Each structure stands twice: as structure tokens, then as C-alpha cells.
């Protein structure tokens, strides 16, 4: 009888210890579901997020955090949200791959009552479900690119548009902004518009094809990101067509160096690190019981040789 009592006492003590240890490990857990880990812009803000989230864990503000690679695929992002839930994430930072396709991630957050901060691009249900959104006005970015082309080439001509992945909110809204301006210009003609999926190698193919097909009739290529615009400009420069204006969005290091050297006229700077950092700050505010704004906007900036030194690091 005494032996049985001792065994039960040991088991009970072990259970108390296990529960005690479990309690020490509980606390805020953040899931960071990114768009991808491959394009230059994403690499920059992902690295900044890792550094900041590691700091929050080290300082005890959060118990843990998990990084999930969305692979630019909404189906993958939806699956990763299930993983985040199963791993105990009680706050989500989400960078959607597509506006409609990635929307179920927010539905899952709502079902589980998990606060979700959407960053950089929107889903179709961001306004109705997200705890907060942090980003920049992509319609404005499109209009800024188009206006730069008009300023540089007031005589008009022919232009092409290399889009981001079809269905991504940045692709939709930047295209809207570009067309808001270019479609009203009687002396400009759109020659072609094709998806480049943020990739320089795809933009290179389109630039080569368009240069051959349209010759002197091609005067500008407007791109939804920098990787594509710098690739297109390199094609034109190599062919001696430095008169062709190529412009994109992001302000990545490579294109900034091209602007400094005069090989690229301009880019529209998007502060992705600022967007992600703000999103993480909002999660910390939520953890501390504070109210957060429904939307936080970070302005785009036109970068030319006049101000590029401020952004080169």
C-alpha cells in the first residue's frame, strides 16, 4: 500500500512539474506568413522581420514566433495558416500572395478569433476581417510611374506594361494607377501588357521581344516592380536604346545603384521594411492591450539621381 502511495506521489509530482513547465512556456506566439523568400524586395523585409521578432523573443515580449514561406502561392498560404493554428500561434502577420486566393487565411483567423495584421498587399476581405492593414497606396505608385514617363517624354510614343502576378493586389492597383494616367494621353499608345510575375528573367524576354517588334515605336516600359524594370532597362541599354524609359517600384539596391550610375532614370521607393516593422509594432500593441489603427499608410517616394544617395546603403 505504501509503495503504491509513493508511486502515485511521484506521478502526481511529475504532473505538477509538467504543468508548471508548460505554464512558463506559454505566452504570445506570432506566426509570420510571408509572400515568398525569393524576390529581392521580399528578402529585405523578411530579414528585417526575423531580426525584430528574434529581438522580441529574446526580451521576453513574446514566447515564440514561427516563419512560414508562402511561396507566392495562396493554396500554400492557406495550408500554412492551418499549421500556424496547430502550433499555437495566437497572432498572425500576413503578407498575401493574391487578393482573392489568399482571402481564406483571414477567414481561418476569424474562425479562431486570432488577431491578424495584413501587410504590404490586400486580400478581398482585408477591410472586413483584418485587425489592421499596413501598406502603401499602390494606385498612387502606378500614377507616379506614369507621370514620370510623361515628364521625361512629353512628345509621347508607345509604351508597354510588365505586370506583377495576376491577382495580387499590387498588380491590380498599380495597373489601375498606370492606366488612370496613360489612358488619358492622346499622344501615347499602349503596345502590349503582359504578366512578369515580379521576375527579371521574364521581363528580359518581353523587353527583347518588344524592342524587336516595335523598334523606334517603343519609348517606355512601365513595370510593377524593380526587378523587372531594371532587367528591361539593361536590355535596352545593351542594345543602345538608352532613350527608352523603364521604371518600376520598390527601390531595391541593384536598381538604386543603376540610378546612381545613370543607367536607370528612376524608381518608386516602397518601404517594405517600414511596413513589416509597423505591422510587428501593432502586434506588440495588441499584446499590451492597446487599440491599433485599422489602416497605416507609408508613402511611396520617387527616387532619381537627385535623391538616390539618401536611399543607397
N, C-alpha and C positions, 0 to 999 in steps of 0.2 A: 504493500500500500504506500509506504514511504517512498519507495523507488518510483512508483507511478506519479506520486505527487511532485517529486523532484524533476521528472521528465516534463510534466505539464508546466512546471515553473520555468524551466529553461525555454520551452517552446513559447510560452507567454512573453518572456523577456525578449526573445528574439523578434517576436511580432511587434512589440513596443519599439524596439530599436529600428526595425524596418520602417515602421510608420514615421518615427522621428526623423530618420534619414530622408524619407520621401518628402516630408514637410519642408526640410531645409532646401530641397531641390526645386520646390515649386516657386512660381513667380511668373512674371510676364515673359512670354516666349513669342518672338516675332518670326513670321515667315516672310521671306523676301522672294517673290516670284518675278524674275526678270523677263525681259523680252527675248534676249539671246545673249550669248557670250562671244560673239564673233565679229560684229561690226565695230568699227573704231569708236564711234560715239558711245555705244553700249559698254564697251570695255572700260572707258573712262569713268562713267557713273557707277558701274558695278564695283570697280576698285575703291571708289570713294565710299560707297555703301558698306563694303566689307570693313574698311578701316573704322568707320564711325560706329557700326554695330559691334565690332570687336571691343571698341572702347567702352560702349555701354555695358557690355557683359563684364568686362574687367572691373568696372567701377561699381558693379552690383545693381545698376539701374534695371537691367533685365537678367533673367535667369539663363536664357539661351536664345540663339537665333539659328535659322536654317536658310541656306541658299538653294534656290530651285531654278534651274535653267529651262526657260520656256521654249527654247529652240525655234523661236519665231512661228510657233505652231499653236493655235488655240486649243486643239484637242489635247496636246501635251500639257498646256497650262491648266486645263480643267482637271486632268488627272493629278497634276502636282498639287492642286488645291485640296484634293482628297487626301493626298499624302500629308500635307501640312496639317490638316484637321486631325489625322490619326496620330501625328507626332506631337499633338498638344499645343499647336500654335494658337494663341488667343488674340493676336493682332497680325494683320496682313498688310504688307506693302506690295502693290501690284502694278506692273508695267505691261499693259495689254499688247498682244500681238495683232489683234484685229478688233474692230469696233463691235461687230455683231458676233463673230465666232467666239470671242473671249468673254462675252457677257455672262455665261453661266457661272464663271468664277465668282462673280458678285452675288448671283442667286444663292450659291452654296454658303457664302459668308452670311447672307441674311438668314438663311435657314438655321444656321448655328449661332446666330447672334454674335458674330465676330466682327469687330470694327475693321474696316478695310480702307486704306488710303490708296487711291489710284494716282499714278504718277506718269507724266510725260505724254501719254495719249489716252483717249477716252474709249469707253465701251458705250454701246447704245443705252445702257441702263445706269451709267455713272451718275447722272444727275439725280436719279430717283433712289438709288441704293447706296452709293458710296458714302462713307463717313465724311470724306473730304477728297478734293481733287487738287493736285499741284501740277501746273504745266505752263506752257506759253501759248499765245494765240496764233495757231498755225495759219489761219486765214490772213492774219497780218503778215506773217512770214512770206506767203505767196505774193501778196501785194507789194511787199518791199523788194522782192526779187524782180518782179515785173517792172516796177518803177525804175529800178536801177538800169535795166536794159533800155528802157525808153530814154533815160537821161544820157546814156552812153551812145545810143544810136538813134538820134531824133529823126533821121531820114527814113526810118522804118526798114522793112525787109521781111525775111521768112524766119520763123522760129520753130523749134521742136521742144517737146517736154518729155523728160525721162522721169517716170513716176516711181514712188515707193511701192511696197507690196499692196496690191489692190485690196481694199477693205480696211486697211489700217487708217485710223482717224487722221493721222498726219498727212497721209496720201490724199485723203478726201478733202481735208480743209485747206492744205497748201494748194492743191489743184483749184479749189474754189477761188482762192485769193488770186492766183495767177490769171485765171480766166476773167475774174472781175475787172482786171485792168486790160489785159491783152485783147480780149474780145471786143473792146470798145474802140480799138485803134484802127482807123480805116487804112493806114499805111503799113499795117502788119498782117501777115498771113501765117496761120499755123500749118506747118508742113506735115508734122507727124507727132504722135503721142503714144508712148509705149512704157510698160512697167519694167523697171530695172531692179526692183527688189532690194534697194539700198546698195547694190554691188557694183564696184568699179569695173569688173570684167564685162558685165552685161552692158554697162554704159559705153564702154570702149567699142563694143561691136556696133551699137546703134550709131555712135558718133562716126565711125568709119563708113558705115553704110550710107548715112545721111550726107556726109561730105562728098562721097562719090555720086550719089543720086542727084543731089540738088546743087552741087557746085557753088557758084557765086550767089545763088539764091538763098543759101543758108547763112544767116547772120547771128543767130543766138540760140543757145541751148540752155533751157531752164531746167534744173534738176531738183528733186525733192530732198537730196542730201549731198553732203560734201564729197563723199567717196565717189559718187557718180559724176559730180561736176568737175572735180579735179582730173578724173580719168578722161572725161570728154575733152577738157582743155588741153591735156597732154597730147591727145590725138591731133587736135588742130594745130598746136604749136609745132609738132613734129612734121606736119605737112606744110608748114609755112603759112597757115591760116590764123595768125595771131590776131587778125581783125575780128574773129568770131568771139562773142562774149559768152562765157559759160559761168553760171552762178548756181550755188546750192545753199543748203542750210546745215549748220552745226558749229563750224569753227574748229575743226579738228587740227592737230598740229601740222600734218602734211600740207593741207591747203593754206594754212596760215603762213607757212614758210614759202609757199609759192607766191602768195600775195606780197610778202616782203621782198622777194627777188624780182617781182614784176611779171611772173609767168601766169598769174591768175589775177583778175581785176578785183574780185570781191567775194565775200561770203556773208551769210546772215548767221550771226553767232547765237547759238542756243545754249543756255547754261544748264546742261543736264545734271552736272554735279550739284548745282544750286537747287534744282528741282528735287532730286533724291534726298539731299540733306534736309530740305524743308519738310519733306514727307516724313523722314525719321523724327525730326523735331516734333511734328504733330503727334506721332505715336507716343513720344515721351510725355507730351502734354496730356494726352488721354490717360496714360498710366497714372499721372499725378492728379487726375480728376478735373482737369481744366476743360473748358469749352474750346473748340477749334473752329476756324472759319470753314465754311463749306467749300470755298474756292480760294486758291492762292495762285496769283499770276506773276510770272517772271518775264520781263520784256525781252524781245529779240533786239539785237544790235547789228547795224550794218558795219562791216569791217572792210576797210580799204587800206591802201598804203599809208593813209594819213593817221590811222589809229591802230594799226596792226601790232605795233610794239607793246601796246598795253595788254595784249592777249597772248603774245608769244611767251612761253616759259622755258 
